[in-house]
Amino acid sequence: MKNVTDELQKILQDLTGEGKKPTTALVRARLTTQIPMPAIIAAVKSFKSTSHVPKIEVRETSLTADERIAQLEEQVKELTERLIALENK
């Protein structure tokens, strides 16, 4: 298990330091570790009420190169679609 509490705490503090309201989307965008959405939501809620993030651990998964490439290709596809949608507004 990998403890991601410190990473979440730093991201949330950075966001508030920048004058931004911490949201799950902003936190997720800055994460370097893949964390399940319920854990991100719990961290944001806790931080908003107490300025503290509870201990959060995630299972470390080792992806093969092919799996990582497939994930990245899917992310690029999704981001391209979002960019096109934004440009067409």
C-alpha positions, 0 to 999 in steps of 0.5 A: 500500500502506498500512503498518498496523504502527503501528496493530497495535503500538499495539493490542497494547500497549494490550491488554497495558497493560490486562492482557488477553492479546492475541488475534486477536479482540481485535485485530480488534475494535479495528482501524480498517483492514481487515486480512486474518486471516493478517496479524493472526495473524502480528502477534499471534504475533510480538508474543507472542514478541518484543513487536514487530510485523513490517512489515505492509502492506495494499492500499488499497481504495476502496469505493463508497458502495453497497459500504460500505453493504452491508458495514455492513448485513451487519455489523449483521445478524451482530451482531444475530444474535450478540446474539439468541443471547447473550440466549437463553442 
